[in-house]
Amino acid sequence: MFDSWRIVTFVSCLVCVIGSSGCSSRNITVNDLEYQIQQELPVGSDVTQVVQYLETKGIEHSSYMQSERTILGIVRGTSMNWPISGSITLRFVFDEHGKLARHEVKEVFTGP
């Protein structure tokens, strides 16, 4: 009888953990990031400003890729719905003078 109670308790806890994994782990959306970038990184910003922004926000990013004049970033775990997880990818493209020409913000999903 005692073992049955432990099994029921374990299964109930497991169901709660799996069920709660449908919640977003980081409360940020594509629209949020797009707005922030437009406000804080206008066209013409330099590479240093973009890197500083990404680091201040705690956004994982590449270093400046000179040959492509690009910096890539990613915010992982923006949405979770087991077994699918969402992330937001960022791409900053610079002109030949190292000034921000444009950026892209996209949501991507991974899973089976």
N, C-alpha and C positions, 0 to 999 in steps of 0.2 A: 504494500500500500504506500509506504514512504517513497519507494523508488518511482512509483507511478506519479506521485506528486512532483518529484524532482523533474521528471521527463516533461510533464505538462508545463511546469514553470519555465524550463529551458526552451521548449518549443514556442511558448508565448513570447518570451524575450526575443527569440530569433525572428519571429514574425514582426514584432515592433521595430527591430533594427532594420530589417529588409524593407518594411513599409516606409520608414522614415527616410530611406535613401532616395526617395522621389523628390526630396526638397532640394532647392538650389543651395549650393555650398558657398557661393559668392554672389552677393546681391548686386550684380551689375549687368546691364544689358548692352546690346549693340548701340541702341539710341543714347544711353548714358555716356558711353565712351565717345561716340561721335560728337556729342555736344561738348564734352570736356575738351576734346582735341581741338575742335573749332575755336573754343574760347581761349585755350592756353597755348596752342601751337599754330598760329596763322601761317599761311603760305609765306615763305621767305625766312622762316625760322632756320637756324643752322643746326648742324649735326649735334653739337654739344647740348643745345637746348632740348632736342628730342630725346637724347640719352638721359639727360637730367630729369625730364618729365617721366620717362619710363621707370627710372630708378626710384624716384620719389613716390610713384604710385605702386611700387612693388611688382611691376610687370616684367616677366621674363622676356629677354630680348637678345638678339644677336648683336655683334659689333657691326660697325659700319662696313658694308661690303662695297669697296671702292669700284670694282669692275661693274657692278650692277647699280651703283649709287643708291643702295637700299639698306634699310634697317627693318628687320622683322621682329614682331613681338607676339606673345600669346598670353592670354589669361585663361588658365585651366580651371575646369570644374565650375563653370558658370551655370550649368544646369545638370542635374542628375536625375535620371529616371531609369533605374536598373533594368537592363544592362547597358543602356545608352548614356553617354556623358557628353556634355556640350562644352565647347571652349570658344573663345573669341580670338580671332587672329587679326593682327595689325600689320600693315605694310606701309612704310614711309619711303617715298621716292624723292630723290634730290636732283637738282639740276647740276650742270657742269661746274658750278661755283660752290657746291655744297649747301645750297639753300633748298628748303623744303618746297617741292613743286606740287605734291599731292599726297594723299594718304587713303588707305582703304581699311575698312573695318568690316569683318565678316564673322558670322557664327558658323562653326563646323561641329559635326557630331561624329563620335566614334563608338563602336560597339560591334557586336557580332554581325 
